[in-house]
Amino acid sequence: MRQTLDLVEAAVTVGIYALCILVFVSRLVGRPSVGHGIGWALHAAVVPLVVLVIFGRGRQWQALYDLQIGLMLGFLAVEFLLDYWPKVDFRHTRWIVVPYVMLFFAGTGGMLGVASAAGRAWTLPAVALYFAMAALAFVQRRVTGT
């Protein structure tokens, strides 16, 4: 059971990173509406994340595990409230953007720790995707301003 849970954690992490990369790329190529649609798929990650919180009990580092997944769930909740419902135009308001970006990197960065439970074979690709995602986040912001 633990190995299966570790693989689910890693797969969810890699999926989140891949979807974020696709969102940033879609914005870079001038198709933000495509990125918005991909964002809906990203929000579907709430389901496996909640399952991981429920079934991920008994870890040596339980408090950290809960914090890592909680930050990702928190980001997805804030993202939903700002970008999807009730749709707040926040990307040009610095006092909102800075905490939003901090929560994004805290949530996605914490998922690296979650993925690492599956071993090196999953950790290395997750780290590579995380750095690609982070670079694209900043490039996309610089190029598009959003």
C-alpha positions as a Markdown table, in Angstrom:
| # | Residue | x | y | z |
|---|---|---|---|---|
| 1 | Met | 0.0 | 0.0 | 0.0 |
| 2 | Arg | 2.8 | 2.5 | 0.9 |
| 3 | Gln | 4.6 | 1.9 | -2.4 |
| 4 | Thr | 1.4 | 2.6 | -4.3 |
| 5 | Leu | 0.8 | 5.7 | -2.3 |
| 6 | Asp | 4.3 | 6.9 | -3.0 |
| 7 | Leu | 3.8 | 6.4 | -6.7 |
| 8 | Val | 0.5 | 8.3 | -6.7 |
| 9 | Glu | 2.2 | 11.1 | -4.8 |
| 10 | Ala | 5.0 | 11.3 | -7.4 |
| 11 | Ala | 2.6 | 11.0 | -10.4 |
| 12 | Val | 0.4 | 13.8 | -9.0 |
| 13 | Thr | 3.4 | 16.0 | -8.5 |
| 14 | Val | 4.8 | 15.4 | -12.0 |
| 15 | Gly | 1.3 | 16.0 | -13.4 |
| 16 | Ile | 0.9 | 19.3 | -11.5 |
| 17 | Tyr | 4.3 | 20.5 | -12.9 |
| 18 | Ala | 3.4 | 19.4 | -16.4 |
| 19 | Leu | 0.1 | 21.2 | -16.3 |
| 20 | Cys | 1.7 | 24.3 | -15.0 |
| 21 | Ile | 4.3 | 24.2 | -17.8 |
| 22 | Leu | 1.5 | 23.9 | -20.3 |
| 23 | Val | -0.3 | 26.9 | -18.9 |
| 24 | Phe | 2.8 | 29.0 | -19.1 |
| 25 | Val | 3.6 | 27.9 | -22.6 |
| 26 | Ser | 0.1 | 28.5 | -23.8 |
| 27 | Arg | 0.4 | 32.1 | -22.4 |
| 28 | Leu | 3.7 | 32.5 | -24.1 |
| 29 | Val | 2.3 | 31.5 | -27.5 |
| 30 | Gly | -0.6 | 33.9 | -27.1 |
| 31 | Arg | -3.3 | 31.4 | -26.2 |
| 32 | Pro | -4.3 | 32.3 | -22.7 |
| 33 | Ser | -7.7 | 30.8 | -23.1 |
| 34 | Val | -6.1 | 27.4 | -23.7 |
| 35 | Gly | -4.1 | 27.9 | -20.5 |
| 36 | His | -7.3 | 28.7 | -18.7 |
| 37 | Gly | -8.7 | 25.4 | -19.8 |
| 38 | Ile | -5.6 | 23.6 | -18.8 |
| 39 | Gly | -6.1 | 25.3 | -15.4 |
| 40 | Trp | -9.3 | 23.3 | -15.0 |
| 41 | Ala | -7.3 | 20.1 | -15.3 |
| 42 | Leu | -4.9 | 21.4 | -12.7 |
| 43 | His | -7.7 | 22.0 | -10.3 |
| 44 | Ala | -8.7 | 18.4 | -10.8 |
| 45 | Ala | -5.5 | 17.6 | -8.8 |
| 46 | Val | -7.5 | 18.5 | -5.7 |
| 47 | Val | -9.1 | 15.1 | -5.7 |
| 48 | Pro | -5.9 | 13.0 | -5.5 |
| 49 | Leu | -4.4 | 15.5 | -3.1 |
| 50 | Val | -7.3 | 15.1 | -0.7 |
| 51 | Val | -7.0 | 11.3 | -1.1 |
| 52 | Leu | -3.3 | 11.6 | -0.2 |
| 53 | Val | -4.1 | 13.6 | 2.9 |
| 54 | Ile | -6.7 | 10.9 | 3.9 |
| 55 | Phe | -4.5 | 7.9 | 3.2 |
| 56 | Gly | -1.1 | 9.4 | 3.7 |
| 57 | Arg | -1.1 | 8.9 | 7.5 |
| 58 | Gly | 1.6 | 7.3 | 9.6 |
| 59 | Arg | 4.6 | 8.9 | 7.9 |
| 60 | Gln | 7.7 | 9.7 | 9.9 |
| 61 | Trp | 7.5 | 13.3 | 8.7 |
| 62 | Gln | 3.6 | 13.6 | 8.9 |
| 63 | Ala | 3.4 | 17.3 | 9.9 |
| 64 | Leu | 5.7 | 18.3 | 7.0 |
| 65 | Tyr | 3.7 | 16.0 | 4.6 |
| 66 | Asp | 0.5 | 17.6 | 5.7 |
| 67 | Leu | 2.0 | 21.1 | 5.3 |
| 68 | Gln | 3.3 | 20.4 | 1.8 |
| 69 | Ile | 0.0 | 19.1 | 0.5 |
| 70 | Gly | -1.9 | 21.7 | 2.4 |
| 71 | Leu | 0.1 | 24.5 | 0.7 |
| 72 | Met | -0.7 | 23.0 | -2.7 |
| 73 | Leu | -4.4 | 22.7 | -1.8 |
| 74 | Gly | -4.2 | 26.3 | -0.5 |
| 75 | Phe | -2.7 | 27.5 | -3.8 |
| 76 | Leu | -5.4 | 25.7 | -5.8 |
| 77 | Ala | -8.1 | 27.3 | -3.7 |
| 78 | Val | -6.7 | 30.8 | -4.0 |
| 79 | Glu | -6.2 | 30.2 | -7.8 |
| 80 | Phe | -9.8 | 29.1 | -8.1 |
| 81 | Leu | -11.0 | 32.2 | -6.3 |
| 82 | Leu | -8.9 | 34.6 | -8.2 |
| 83 | Asp | -8.9 | 33.2 | -11.8 |
| 84 | Tyr | -12.1 | 31.1 | -12.0 |
| 85 | Trp | -14.7 | 32.3 | -9.5 |
| 86 | Pro | -15.5 | 35.1 | -9.0 |
| 87 | Lys | -12.7 | 36.0 | -11.4 |
| 88 | Val | -10.6 | 38.8 | -10.0 |
| 89 | Asp | -8.3 | 40.8 | -12.3 |
| 90 | Phe | -5.3 | 40.6 | -9.9 |
| 91 | Arg | -2.3 | 40.1 | -12.1 |
| 92 | His | -1.5 | 43.8 | -12.3 |
| 93 | Thr | -2.0 | 44.4 | -8.5 |
| 94 | Arg | 1.4 | 43.9 | -6.8 |
| 95 | Trp | 0.0 | 43.4 | -3.3 |
| 96 | Ile | -2.0 | 40.5 | -4.6 |
| 97 | Val | 0.5 | 39.1 | -7.1 |
| 98 | Val | 3.4 | 38.8 | -4.6 |
| 99 | Pro | 1.6 | 36.6 | -2.1 |
| 100 | Tyr | 0.0 | 34.7 | -4.9 |
| 101 | Val | 3.4 | 33.9 | -6.5 |
| 102 | Met | 4.8 | 33.0 | -3.0 |
| 103 | Leu | 2.0 | 30.6 | -2.4 |
| 104 | Phe | 2.4 | 29.1 | -5.9 |
| 105 | Phe | 6.1 | 28.4 | -5.3 |
| 106 | Ala | 5.5 | 27.2 | -1.7 |
| 107 | Gly | 2.8 | 24.8 | -2.9 |
| 108 | Thr | 4.7 | 23.5 | -6.0 |
| 109 | Gly | 8.0 | 23.4 | -4.1 |
| 110 | Gly | 6.5 | 21.4 | -1.3 |
| 111 | Met | 5.3 | 18.8 | -3.8 |
| 112 | Leu | 9.0 | 18.0 | -4.5 |
| 113 | Gly | 9.2 | 16.6 | -0.9 |
| 114 | Val | 6.0 | 14.6 | -1.5 |
| 115 | Ala | 7.4 | 13.2 | -4.8 |
| 116 | Ser | 10.7 | 12.3 | -3.2 |
| 117 | Ala | 9.0 | 9.5 | -1.2 |
| 118 | Ala | 8.8 | 7.5 | -4.4 |
| 119 | Gly | 12.6 | 7.4 | -4.7 |
| 120 | Arg | 15.3 | 8.9 | -6.9 |
| 121 | Ala | 13.7 | 7.7 | -10.2 |
| 122 | Trp | 10.8 | 10.0 | -9.6 |
| 123 | Thr | 12.6 | 12.8 | -7.7 |
| 124 | Leu | 15.1 | 13.7 | -10.5 |
| 125 | Pro | 12.4 | 14.2 | -13.2 |
| 126 | Ala | 10.3 | 16.1 | -10.6 |
| 127 | Val | 13.2 | 18.4 | -9.8 |
| 128 | Ala | 13.9 | 19.0 | -13.5 |
| 129 | Leu | 10.2 | 19.8 | -14.2 |
| 130 | Tyr | 10.1 | 22.1 | -11.2 |
| 131 | Phe | 13.0 | 24.1 | -12.4 |
| 132 | Ala | 11.6 | 24.2 | -16.0 |
| 133 | Met | 8.2 | 25.3 | -14.6 |
| 134 | Ala | 9.8 | 28.0 | -12.4 |
| 135 | Ala | 11.9 | 29.4 | -15.3 |
| 136 | Leu | 8.8 | 29.5 | -17.5 |
| 137 | Ala | 6.8 | 31.2 | -14.8 |
| 138 | Phe | 9.2 | 34.1 | -14.8 |
| 139 | Val | 9.8 | 34.2 | -18.5 |
| 140 | Gln | 6.0 | 34.1 | -19.1 |
| 141 | Arg | 5.5 | 37.0 | -16.7 |
| 142 | Arg | 8.2 | 39.0 | -18.3 |
| 143 | Val | 7.0 | 38.5 | -21.8 |
| 144 | Thr | 3.2 | 38.7 | -21.3 |
| 145 | Gly | 3.0 | 40.8 | -18.1 |
| 146 | Thr | 0.5 | 38.5 | -16.6 |
